[in-house]
Amino acid sequence: MAPRTLRAALDQGTGHSGDTAHALRRLADRARTAAAGGADLLIGPEMSLTGYNIGDDVGRLAEAVDGPLAQAVSEIAADTGVAIVHGFPERDGDAVYNTVRLVDGAGTHLAAYRKTHLFGDLDRDAFTPGDVPVVQADLAGVRLGLLVCYDVEFPEPVRAHALAGTELLIVPTALMRPFLDVPNRIVPVRALENQIHLAYVNRCDTEGDLRYAGLSALIAPDGSETLRAGADEELLIGDVDPGAIGRAREEQSYLDDRRPELYGAPRR
C-alpha cells in the first residue's frame, strides 16, 4: 500500500501586528478555508499570532507554551479538524523564545520548537536562543520537523532533521527584502540535498521598516516546486507524498553516500 499523502495549506499572510484577537479570528477563517480544501495541516509564518517586528510588545505578549493563545489555537484546530502550526513569543521564566507550536486536528499539543539561530539585533534583543536542534512529531503517518526562518539558512539543522527521519520540514518565516536568494535558491537546495519535503511559509506584508518577501513554497525531495506563492497574501494547498522521498533516494542517496568520518575539524 502506498503511503498516505498529507495535504498541507501554506498561509502567506498574518493578522494585524500586536493584535492577537485579530490574528485568532483570521486564523479561524483560514483554517475553515483549509478544511474546505481538504487540508490536514495549516502552516502560518513566524510569530504569526503577534507579529515579528513589534519591539517591546514581544515581552508584553509573550505567554507560556500552554497559555491562552495556545488554548485558543487548539480550539480552532478542534473546531475545523485541521492541524495547525503557529508562531508566538514563548515565555519561560525570565526567558522569551521565538517559538512555533504544532497541534493536531483534535487540538492536542504535539510539539513546540524554539528558534536556535537568531538573526541580527532584531532577534537577539528580544529572544533567548533555543538549544534543542531537532523537534519532530508524527501527523497522519508523516514525520514532521520544525525550524524557524534563519535556521534553514544553515545546512546543519536541515541535515540533522534528514538524518533523524523528518519527511516534511516546516519552516515558518519572517524574511524581509532584499534577501530573495533564501526562498528562491537556498530553500530548494536544502530540500534537494537532504531529499525531503520542505514547507517554507513567509510573511508578505510590511511591518515598521521591514518589507517581507512572501515567496512561500512547498518544495519536493527532488528540489522541484510543489507550491510557490508570489509577493501577496495567499493560501496555497498541496499534497506531500512521503513516497517521493524513497523515489528521490532510490538512484542516489546523499544520506547513504555521506562519509562523516571526513567532516570533522582539519587535522594539524
Disulfide bonds with the S-S distance in Angstrom:
none
